[in-house]
Amino acid sequence: MRTKLLMLTVLVALAAMGKDYRVTSPDGKLLITVHADSQRLTWEVTHGNTTVLTPSEIAVNGPLKKLKGRISANTITVGNGRYSVTFRADNDAAAYRIGLTSGKPATISSETAEFNFAADYEAFIPYVNDNRGGERYSFSFESYYDEQRLSEMFSDSLAINPLAVRLPEGKLAVIADMGATDYPGMMLLKNGEHGLKAAFAPYPANEKIGGYARLNLVPTARETFIAKDVKGQLPWRIVMVTTSDSQLLSARLPQRFGPKCQIKDTSWIKPGKVAWDWWNATMLTGVPFRAGMNTDTYLYYIDFAANNHLEYIIIDEGWSGEESLREQLNPDIDLKRLLQHGEEKGVGIILWTSWRNVIKQTEADFEHYAQMGVKGFKIDFFDRDDQAVMRSAWKLAECAARHHLLLDFHGYRPTGIQTAWPNIVNFEGVKGLENSKWEPRTADGPLHNQPRYDVTIPYLRQLVGPLDYTPGAMSNATRQQFFGNNDHPMSQGTRAHQVAMYTLFDAPLQMLADSPSKYIKEQPTTDYISQIPTVFDETVPLGGELGEYAVVARRSGSTWYVAAMTNWKERQLTISLDMLGEGSHQTIIFADGVNADRDATDHTITRKTLKRGDKIYISMAAGGGWSGIIK
């Protein structure tokens, strides 16, 4: 059926006129027009009656000239013997990638990728900030979203992607890249009055130890080129186009544009939930030992994980030496004993390391700890996406896969490497719960609007890969009551808001960030969270608006998990359960309590019987949430 549809699309909707080439999406709504004149290559995109992109230049190592084209299915390919550019029109995305056709390794001195819009639209812009060591391209990829018109963009500031632009008729354009595994990631700059253009970190020439707590390798000089020894295809440049914001809640770009899987047998890759120590500062209460970075504490974490059906614990920063993973280890942590206890309890151990440390003796370190029984590494402070770091990430994933180790990349924005190496089970590159530990307070509340951010990232950041937001705060606060506290942190928004994250946020390796002591005191909440899987078979958007609220239903086997979150606005919704199978379904609902606007920990857990087509009324407090498990 699909083949027939594509053939029909080719016969009816495609045209090549002179040096202009046109191709439409399978549904006939999205049109890419390629202008390949003798001096430069441009493309434009329309969706129905909406102009998405006006002519925008594409170039590599200077203008692309004298290109000839061909059309097949929903693609156009133009080339000149040295380079080719393949354009692809999906129903919800226009994309292209440049190919190097000579077969010889090439140095890329520059690449031009423009995204010019027809008018001065509003945008959600994640600017680069908090640079490491003051270096322009060294950054953790954690950004709140500035909501500005394109003309108001800061002309000297880089932005990361995905970046969203509001279009007429309720449509949305989202710019992203995918497939940057041997190439720098794409950043964005203001281009004219209402356009954007790509920027790429040049290749590092020299580096020094620096940045936050000397955990980074910060370039002190950069080359005049952005990539070297490049073969084959450059990354995809993508413009998603949606007719409703909620379409983005189930869109996943890596599965469509990412590289092929490099692991033949993936059966050893086990996702799961994790008891995590760092956010709660290893704070335990009611125990007969001094809690901290020591063996007794982690024995307790293992027991807690086992008792609550969690697959892993993480031992975060402080177990290893500052300059080695096998020397000057913390004498208070008996890792062999912990690994043995974890094996007996069915709980795996994942270890933290900085990227700077793990690249020194990767093969030997990974082999050593895999043989000991360690299940994986959380690799922190990449904080760059130049070609050298992207190549390093690939090598780390390849080596870890050989030793059957899971990886969690921090300070890294995913661009599809996880489809090649699915042992990378999570990424940070998100303003997660950790930021609540140091969030400044203004006269009338926290400086940053975290609940609004929480209902923005499912639409944007999550498009390019899972996110290690690390939810699960048991201390929850209204906007008026919140303040940052490093050793006793709390979350902005309600308890139900935190619980909803376990369904709304993609995270095959999902954290329980708070203290085991707090989870034990709040056992009904813990029991509810422990039932939610970390991978799902199907996702169905049920409603939402970027920055306002989000509602999804996600299926694992025959069980549906439904969740909703809102920003600081109280919200009432009615959703229909059309996705359910026949018969009656027993449902557990976790919702904001009637007094959650005064005490954000207030919640209710209720049970009811539902059937297909039933409607559920959802009431969320400011910064609130709602979850349902439907069996």
Disulfide bonds with the S-S distance in Angstrom:
none
